[in-house]
Amino acid sequence: MNKAQLGAALRALRVASGKEAKAVARSALMSPSKLSKIENANLLPSATDVERILTALSVSDEIKAEYTEAARAATTEATAWRLLKRAGIHKGQQAAMALEAQMDTLRLFQPALVPGLLQTPEYARAILRRHELSEDVLNRTISGRMARQAVLFDSSKTLRFVVTEPVLRWRIVSPPMMAAQLDRIVSMSRLSHVDVRVVPLGAQHNDIANHAFVIRDDRMVTVETVHAEMVVTDPRDVDIYVRKFEGFERTALSGDGMRSMVEGIRDEFLTEQETG
């Protein structure tokens, strides 16, 4: 059930109940204009909104459960990577840039790869080759990713990155290129509005580093899975990711401690290059 179908269904239920929109809105603890936007598919309601509306309409528990679940599904959109590839992966960089231009705060957790905003061109090329892109699309996507990195120098924004130690050690490119990539991370971490933290393997953890995700302004979470990219907007689900991020952030090394660790791993790559 999409936004239009959900809105129309809620309106049909209200009309069938014989209740005025103002009365339903008041009981649902929302303004009449918000209810109108929901019914006319101009606003996607949260599961909480739907539950309150249905409570105001005195519907059965079965209907309430069905529509609330539909609302949860509607606020989580998944797009398979094969569809993104068909549409043009380079266009995804443009979409991400637009989102980053509008946001104030970004929180990014990555347990497997260096975040795109911190990648060197060589590292980005190695990562994107996995998608079997044509050389033209590959070059355009890399250019788009590098252009996105301009947001790192916008001091009006707050950018917070948490990565796990394996991210720094996973050999995506050659040792000298890995060393350059780690230098890039250290360099960007010195910007006053950019916070980069590393969760060390030796730390005690109470959570699991399941997968990468990006939180933008507590409003939207983008989740990367093996087969698809998911967008989560339900506030209750967004909060789960916020709490997960903050938990890893507390156990991560930051500042000079983080930089010392990254530089130590970089030196290991450089030593390997010299003795190889």
Contacts in CASP RR format, 6 or more apart in sequence:
PFRMAT RR
TARGET T0000
AUTHOR 0000-0000-0000
METHOD contacts of the structure
MODEL  1
MNKAQLGAALRALRVASGKEAKAVARSALMSPSKLSKIENANLLPSATDV
ERILTALSVSDEIKAEYTEAARAATTEATAWRLLKRAGIHKGQQAAMALE
AQMDTLRLFQPALVPGLLQTPEYARAILRRHELSEDVLNRTISGRMARQA
VLFDSSKTLRFVVTEPVLRWRIVSPPMMAAQLDRIVSMSRLSHVDVRVVP
LGAQHNDIANHAFVIRDDRMVTVETVHAEMVVTDPRDVDIYVRKFEGFER
TALSGDGMRSMVEGIRDEFLTEQETG
1 9 0 8 1.000
1 70 0 8 1.000
1 73 0 8 1.000
1 74 0 8 1.000
2 74 0 8 1.000
3 41 0 8 1.000
3 44 0 8 1.000
3 74 0 8 1.000
4 41 0 8 1.000
6 41 0 8 1.000
6 44 0 8 1.000
6 45 0 8 1.000
6 50 0 8 1.000
6 67 0 8 1.000
6 70 0 8 1.000
6 71 0 8 1.000
6 74 0 8 1.000
7 38 0 8 1.000
7 39 0 8 1.000
7 40 0 8 1.000
7 41 0 8 1.000
7 45 0 8 1.000
8 39 0 8 1.000
8 41 0 8 1.000
9 67 0 8 1.000
10 38 0 8 1.000
10 39 0 8 1.000
10 45 0 8 1.000
10 50 0 8 1.000
10 53 0 8 1.000
10 54 0 8 1.000
10 67 0 8 1.000
11 39 0 8 1.000
11 40 0 8 1.000
13 54 0 8 1.000
13 57 0 8 1.000
13 59 0 8 1.000
13 63 0 8 1.000
14 21 0 8 1.000
14 24 0 8 1.000
14 39 0 8 1.000
14 53 0 8 1.000
14 57 0 8 1.000
17 24 0 8 1.000
17 57 0 8 1.000
17 58 0 8 1.000
17 59 0 8 1.000
19 56 0 8 1.000
19 57 0 8 1.000
21 32 0 8 1.000
21 35 0 8 1.000
21 36 0 8 1.000
21 39 0 8 1.000
22 32 0 8 1.000
23 56 0 8 1.000
24 35 0 8 1.000
24 53 0 8 1.000
24 56 0 8 1.000
24 57 0 8 1.000
25 31 0 8 1.000
25 32 0 8 1.000
25 34 0 8 1.000
25 35 0 8 1.000
27 52 0 8 1.000
27 55 0 8 1.000
27 56 0 8 1.000
28 35 0 8 1.000
28 49 0 8 1.000
28 52 0 8 1.000
28 53 0 8 1.000
28 55 0 8 1.000
28 56 0 8 1.000
29 52 0 8 1.000
30 49 0 8 1.000
30 52 0 8 1.000
34 43 0 8 1.000
34 49 0 8 1.000
35 53 0 8 1.000
36 42 0 8 1.000
37 43 0 8 1.000
38 44 0 8 1.000
38 45 0 8 1.000
38 49 0 8 1.000
38 53 0 8 1.000
44 74 0 8 1.000
44 75 0 8 1.000
44 233 0 8 1.000
45 53 0 8 1.000
45 71 0 8 1.000
46 71 0 8 1.000
46 75 0 8 1.000
46 234 0 8 1.000
46 235 0 8 1.000
46 236 0 8 1.000
47 68 0 8 1.000
47 69 0 8 1.000
47 71 0 8 1.000
47 72 0 8 1.000
47 75 0 8 1.000
47 234 0 8 1.000
47 236 0 8 1.000
48 235 0 8 1.000
48 236 0 8 1.000
49 71 0 8 1.000
50 67 0 8 1.000
50 68 0 8 1.000
50 70 0 8 1.000
50 71 0 8 1.000
51 64 0 8 1.000
51 68 0 8 1.000
54 63 0 8 1.000
54 64 0 8 1.000
54 67 0 8 1.000
54 68 0 8 1.000
55 64 0 8 1.000
71 234 0 8 1.000
72 234 0 8 1.000
72 237 0 8 1.000
75 232 0 8 1.000
75 233 0 8 1.000
75 234 0 8 1.000
75 237 0 8 1.000
76 230 0 8 1.000
76 231 0 8 1.000
76 232 0 8 1.000
76 233 0 8 1.000
76 234 0 8 1.000
76 237 0 8 1.000
77 230 0 8 1.000
77 231 0 8 1.000
78 228 0 8 1.000
78 229 0 8 1.000
78 230 0 8 1.000
78 231 0 8 1.000
79 228 0 8 1.000
79 229 0 8 1.000
79 230 0 8 1.000
79 231 0 8 1.000
80 227 0 8 1.000
80 228 0 8 1.000
81 131 0 8 1.000
81 227 0 8 1.000
81 228 0 8 1.000
81 229 0 8 1.000
84 92 0 8 1.000
84 229 0 8 1.000
85 131 0 8 1.000
85 133 0 8 1.000
88 137 0 8 1.000
89 128 0 8 1.000
89 131 0 8 1.000
89 133 0 8 1.000
89 137 0 8 1.000
89 141 0 8 1.000
90 137 0 8 1.000
90 140 0 8 1.000
90 141 0 8 1.000
90 143 0 8 1.000
90 144 0 8 1.000
93 141 0 8 1.000
93 144 0 8 1.000
93 145 0 8 1.000
93 147 0 8 1.000
93 148 0 8 1.000
94 144 0 8 1.000
96 148 0 8 1.000
97 144 0 8 1.000
97 147 0 8 1.000
97 148 0 8 1.000
97 151 0 8 1.000
99 216 0 8 1.000
99 220 0 8 1.000
100 106 0 8 1.000
100 148 0 8 1.000
100 151 0 8 1.000
100 157 0 8 1.000
100 216 0 8 1.000
101 151 0 8 1.000
103 157 0 8 1.000
103 216 0 8 1.000
103 217 0 8 1.000
104 156 0 8 1.000
104 157 0 8 1.000
104 158 0 8 1.000
104 217 0 8 1.000
105 157 0 8 1.000
105 158 0 8 1.000
105 159 0 8 1.000
105 160 0 8 1.000
105 216 0 8 1.000
105 217 0 8 1.000
105 218 0 8 1.000
106 157 0 8 1.000
106 158 0 8 1.000
106 159 0 8 1.000
106 160 0 8 1.000
106 214 0 8 1.000
106 215 0 8 1.000
106 216 0 8 1.000
107 160 0 8 1.000
107 162 0 8 1.000
107 214 0 8 1.000
107 215 0 8 1.000
107 242 0 8 1.000
107 245 0 8 1.000
108 115 0 8 1.000
108 117 0 8 1.000
108 159 0 8 1.000
108 160 0 8 1.000
108 161 0 8 1.000
108 162 0 8 1.000
108 212 0 8 1.000
108 213 0 8 1.000
108 214 0 8 1.000
108 215 0 8 1.000
109 162 0 8 1.000
109 163 0 8 1.000
109 209 0 8 1.000
109 212 0 8 1.000
109 213 0 8 1.000
109 214 0 8 1.000
109 244 0 8 1.000
109 245 0 8 1.000
109 248 0 8 1.000
110 161 0 8 1.000
110 162 0 8 1.000
110 163 0 8 1.000
110 164 0 8 1.000
110 167 0 8 1.000
110 212 0 8 1.000
111 163 0 8 1.000
111 164 0 8 1.000
111 166 0 8 1.000
111 167 0 8 1.000
111 209 0 8 1.000
111 210 0 8 1.000
111 211 0 8 1.000
111 212 0 8 1.000
112 164 0 8 1.000
112 166 0 8 1.000
112 167 0 8 1.000
112 170 0 8 1.000
112 211 0 8 1.000
112 212 0 8 1.000
113 127 0 8 1.000
113 167 0 8 1.000
113 170 0 8 1.000
113 172 0 8 1.000
113 212 0 8 1.000
114 123 0 8 1.000
114 163 0 8 1.000
114 167 0 8 1.000
114 172 0 8 1.000
114 181 0 8 1.000
114 185 0 8 1.000
115 161 0 8 1.000
115 163 0 8 1.000
116 124 0 8 1.000
116 145 0 8 1.000
116 148 0 8 1.000
116 149 0 8 1.000
117 148 0 8 1.000
117 149 0 8 1.000
117 151 0 8 1.000
117 152 0 8 1.000
117 159 0 8 1.000
117 161 0 8 1.000
118 149 0 8 1.000
118 152 0 8 1.000
118 161 0 8 1.000
118 184 0 8 1.000
118 185 0 8 1.000
118 188 0 8 1.000
118 196 0 8 1.000
119 127 0 8 1.000
119 145 0 8 1.000
119 181 0 8 1.000
119 184 0 8 1.000
120 177 0 8 1.000
120 180 0 8 1.000
120 181 0 8 1.000
120 184 0 8 1.000
121 142 0 8 1.000
121 146 0 8 1.000
122 173 0 8 1.000
122 177 0 8 1.000
122 180 0 8 1.000
122 181 0 8 1.000
123 172 0 8 1.000
123 173 0 8 1.000
123 177 0 8 1.000
123 181 0 8 1.000
124 142 0 8 1.000
124 145 0 8 1.000
124 146 0 8 1.000
125 138 0 8 1.000
125 142 0 8 1.000
126 172 0 8 1.000
126 173 0 8 1.000
127 172 0 8 1.000
128 138 0 8 1.000
128 141 0 8 1.000
128 142 0 8 1.000
128 145 0 8 1.000
129 138 0 8 1.000
133 141 0 8 1.000
151 157 0 8 1.000
151 159 0 8 1.000
152 159 0 8 1.000
152 188 0 8 1.000
152 191 0 8 1.000
152 194 0 8 1.000
153 191 0 8 1.000
154 193 0 8 1.000
155 191 0 8 1.000
155 192 0 8 1.000
155 193 0 8 1.000
157 193 0 8 1.000
158 193 0 8 1.000
158 195 0 8 1.000
159 193 0 8 1.000
159 194 0 8 1.000
159 195 0 8 1.000
160 195 0 8 1.000
160 197 0 8 1.000
160 245 0 8 1.000
160 249 0 8 1.000
161 194 0 8 1.000
161 195 0 8 1.000
161 196 0 8 1.000
161 197 0 8 1.000
162 197 0 8 1.000
162 198 0 8 1.000
162 199 0 8 1.000
162 245 0 8 1.000
162 248 0 8 1.000
162 249 0 8 1.000
162 252 0 8 1.000
163 196 0 8 1.000
163 197 0 8 1.000
163 198 0 8 1.000
163 199 0 8 1.000
164 198 0 8 1.000
164 199 0 8 1.000
164 201 0 8 1.000
164 209 0 8 1.000
165 198 0 8 1.000
165 199 0 8 1.000
165 200 0 8 1.000
165 201 0 8 1.000
165 202 0 8 1.000
165 261 0 8 1.000
166 201 0 8 1.000
167 198 0 8 1.000
168 182 0 8 1.000
168 185 0 8 1.000
168 198 0 8 1.000
168 261 0 8 1.000
168 262 0 8 1.000
168 265 0 8 1.000
169 265 0 8 1.000
171 178 0 8 1.000
172 178 0 8 1.000
172 181 0 8 1.000
173 181 0 8 1.000
174 273 0 8 1.000
175 269 0 8 1.000
175 270 0 8 1.000
175 272 0 8 1.000
175 273 0 8 1.000
176 269 0 8 1.000
176 270 0 8 1.000
176 273 0 8 1.000
178 266 0 8 1.000
178 269 0 8 1.000
179 266 0 8 1.000
179 267 0 8 1.000
179 269 0 8 1.000
179 270 0 8 1.000
179 273 0 8 1.000
182 262 0 8 1.000
182 263 0 8 1.000
182 265 0 8 1.000
182 266 0 8 1.000
182 269 0 8 1.000
183 266 0 8 1.000
185 196 0 8 1.000
185 262 0 8 1.000
186 259 0 8 1.000
186 262 0 8 1.000
186 263 0 8 1.000
186 266 0 8 1.000
188 194 0 8 1.000
188 196 0 8 1.000
189 195 0 8 1.000
189 196 0 8 1.000
189 255 0 8 1.000
189 258 0 8 1.000
189 259 0 8 1.000
195 254 0 8 1.000
196 254 0 8 1.000
196 258 0 8 1.000
197 249 0 8 1.000
197 252 0 8 1.000
197 253 0 8 1.000
197 254 0 8 1.000
197 255 0 8 1.000
197 258 0 8 1.000
198 252 0 8 1.000
198 253 0 8 1.000
198 258 0 8 1.000
198 261 0 8 1.000
198 262 0 8 1.000
199 205 0 8 1.000
199 209 0 8 1.000
199 248 0 8 1.000
199 251 0 8 1.000
199 252 0 8 1.000
199 253 0 8 1.000
200 252 0 8 1.000
200 253 0 8 1.000
200 261 0 8 1.000
203 251 0 8 1.000
203 252 0 8 1.000
204 251 0 8 1.000
205 251 0 8 1.000
206 247 0 8 1.000
207 244 0 8 1.000
207 247 0 8 1.000
207 248 0 8 1.000
209 248 0 8 1.000
211 223 0 8 1.000
211 224 0 8 1.000
211 225 0 8 1.000
212 223 0 8 1.000
212 224 0 8 1.000
213 221 0 8 1.000
213 222 0 8 1.000
213 223 0 8 1.000
213 224 0 8 1.000
213 241 0 8 1.000
213 244 0 8 1.000
213 245 0 8 1.000
214 221 0 8 1.000
214 222 0 8 1.000
215 221 0 8 1.000
215 238 0 8 1.000
215 241 0 8 1.000
215 242 0 8 1.000
215 245 0 8 1.000
216 222 0 8 1.000
218 238 0 8 1.000
218 242 0 8 1.000
219 233 0 8 1.000
219 238 0 8 1.000
220 231 0 8 1.000
220 232 0 8 1.000
220 233 0 8 1.000
220 238 0 8 1.000
221 231 0 8 1.000
221 232 0 8 1.000
221 233 0 8 1.000
221 237 0 8 1.000
221 238 0 8 1.000
221 241 0 8 1.000
222 229 0 8 1.000
222 230 0 8 1.000
222 231 0 8 1.000
222 232 0 8 1.000
223 229 0 8 1.000
223 230 0 8 1.000
223 231 0 8 1.000
223 232 0 8 1.000
223 241 0 8 1.000
224 230 0 8 1.000
232 238 0 8 1.000
232 241 0 8 1.000
252 258 0 8 1.000
253 261 0 8 1.000
END
